[in-house]
């Protein structure tokens, strides 16, 4: 499970693998920093962007973890 980010400075929205999920993405699915670390999620504290793709990835991960 890897977060998706967009390459800066490109005309096309080229996708690459990110270093971690942003805090905004974690908040969107109801996770805080410590819970995310306990679940083994990578977090990028510097990134401010929130991408719907990453929120969906996190929701699917939480469904798998819960049951």
Wavefront OBJ file of the C-alpha trace (Angstrom):
o trace
v 0.000 0.000 0.000
v 1.692 3.125 -1.230
v 0.475 6.713 -1.457
v 0.158 8.430 -4.821
v 1.499 11.923 -5.496
v 1.754 14.015 -8.631
v 5.090 15.092 -10.071
v 5.512 18.861 -9.755
v 6.192 21.035 -12.759
v 4.680 18.772 -15.386
v 1.870 19.698 -17.726
v 0.403 16.233 -17.522
v -0.577 14.947 -14.129
v 2.111 12.310 -13.928
v 1.814 10.013 -10.948
v 4.598 8.621 -8.788
v 4.819 6.781 -5.480
v 4.950 9.127 -2.508
v 6.943 8.924 0.694
v 3.842 8.738 2.856
v 0.265 9.807 3.429
v -0.424 13.417 4.406
v -1.997 14.331 7.735
v -5.062 15.646 5.894
v -5.583 12.271 4.225
v -5.331 10.512 7.566
v -7.861 12.897 9.126
v -10.264 12.305 6.234
v -10.548 8.631 7.186
v -10.562 9.250 10.940
v -6.992 8.304 11.830
v -4.576 10.268 13.926
v -0.789 10.214 13.716
v -0.176 7.624 16.447
v -2.847 5.175 15.240
v -1.457 5.353 11.724
v 2.031 4.552 12.972
v 0.718 1.588 14.965
v -0.935 0.263 11.801
v 2.378 0.545 9.953
v 1.373 3.347 7.597
v 4.002 5.658 6.181
v 3.393 9.339 6.917
v 4.828 12.393 5.181
v 4.437 15.272 7.644
v 5.697 17.841 5.110
v 3.105 17.142 2.417
v -0.036 19.297 2.605
v -1.958 17.992 -0.393
v -4.959 15.697 -0.036
v -5.700 13.314 -2.917
v -8.937 11.369 -3.215
v -7.033 8.360 -4.534
v -5.082 8.120 -1.292
v -8.218 8.470 0.814
v -9.755 5.540 -1.074
v -6.576 3.495 -0.552
v -6.746 4.193 3.183
v -10.451 3.310 3.378
v -9.830 -0.030 1.687
v -6.898 -0.716 4.023
v -9.031 0.019 7.096
v -11.775 -2.339 5.820
v -9.199 -5.125 5.504
v -7.769 -4.456 8.953
v -11.141 -4.335 10.720
v -12.501 -7.480 9.270
l 1 2 3 4 5 6 7 8 9 10 11 12 13 14 15 16 17 18 19 20 21 22 23 24 25 26 27 28 29 30 31 32 33 34 35 36 37 38 39 40 41 42 43 44 45 46 47 48 49 50 51 52 53 54 55 56 57 58 59 60 61 62 63 64 65 66 67
